[in-house]
Amino acid sequence: MAKLTVAEIAGADAETVTRMSRPEVDSFALQAAEMVRRFANQVAADSSNSSRPPSSDSPYQRDQGGKAVCGDGREAASGEAKPATAPQTAPVIPQGEKKPEKPSGKRPGMPGFWRRQPIVVQGEVAHRPGECGACHATLGADKPSRLVSAHNVIDLERGDMALQISAKKHGFFAVRCDCGHETIAAPGTGASSRIESRKRDLLLNERCLVGPMLATFIAAMAVRMRLSREKIREFLLDWLGLELSKATVNRCIHEFGLASEPVVEELIAAVQSAELANLDETPWYQKGKLRWMWVMVTATAVIFRIGSRGKDSLAELVSEAFLGWLVTDGYMAYRNYPRRQRCLAHLIRKAVALAEGYYHNGSGFGRDLVRDLRRLIERVAENDPPNRDDKTHKAIKRLIARIKWNCQCNQYDIDAKVRALAREILNDWDAIIAFVMDPLLPATNNDAERALRHVVLARLIGFGTRTDEGSRFYAAAITVVETCRKRKVDPWAYARDLIAAARTGTPHPKIPAPSAA
Ligand SMILES: [Zn+2]
């Protein structure tokens, strides 16, 4: 028997085989076995046994078997054999995680890094107390004063079509009042993030070499432009002639994250009254361990959160107070939510897989489903505003009936994949056709998926975050940036005010309302 094509083997049914002679059946069986072997090998190929990149591996597989990751106690036990001379600067590693061979950062005893560049100061800023601390009398410029402390601040000035780095000396003065009391001006201190047994906690402070606009610029390069700390350092030195250490760069990015956290809490509280929210999630890695990046998109906010894939993470974004509509994919955590629109794009993709694969009658079912679902989306879009007596309305009713009937006919198909899709649609029927009745609802989850694009690219470039704190800060920072972008307001002017307020401990400015532009 001649060599059979994939289509001939996969397309064969009982009738084809019965018509074959014995030698033909033997040859058919051998060729089919060979084909199954070849495909099984292809399916089993991953980054560990082929030239495929690790990014093509399933995230679940990576979480279990990968060398970089460990979720159980086995690897941790071997990690306990850490030398007694281990530096105290070692980052805190949660229980059950493999310890890295070397902690990040400088080895103890190695020479430190400091600026080789002298700071050329272009001006001075005097900070004088405005009123007496004892009698509250106004302290004029004529009162005797002395300089108590001073520090240099390098900041970025943002002009029209211009960026300029400038350094200023900030002097803090003590002023004596007529009553005899001396009031001392001091740099403010603000928000802090403390983690036990960490050598140096993050404490926001006005006495800082990097001014709020420059800190914002550095944070923008990290969270929006997806540059690594090292690349940002290189950029500042090569293009602005500014030498900052990687630790300083990192601090600026963390300052923005910490300053953004209270804004995110406010946004989450505010979106509970939204009419419509798109939700989606994508894998995220924290020190190689699989986490999930969730996104919730409403008309005026884009909120990110890194957590587990469970219902608890979902509940952090969508509380019981949320009464609006959710647009989601088919993930089970969403299923018990009553007012829900299922993303049709996901179902169409599954139907395309059936249509293009070898599923006998199932392929025809897939083709019909792709056609009918696409047509349904088009018809509903045409039917806006809905008109019950319209011809389009009747066509929509016919389409819905046909989709349902098709699924009912195929829910007992011999092929598991065909059966599964038919049942999935029937089980989630109300969520699939919700958008037909409500013109407010989109048929797909594109808004949330588009919001995740940025995060997916950041994950591919930066391999995720390393600590719980880093994950929280990153999610908070991109929430502020994306929400500002959604509202068509300048994220960076707001971020600057946010950092400046967090450094002095004053209440954070409100996130600007959507701009009309
Ligand atoms: Zn006084």
Boltz pocket constraint, residues with backbone or C-beta under 6 A from the ligand:
constraints:
  - pocket:
      binder: B
      contacts: [[A, 132], [A, 133], [A, 134], [A, 135], [A, 136], [A, 137], [A, 177], [A, 178], [A, 179], [A, 180], [A, 181]]
      max_distance: 6.0
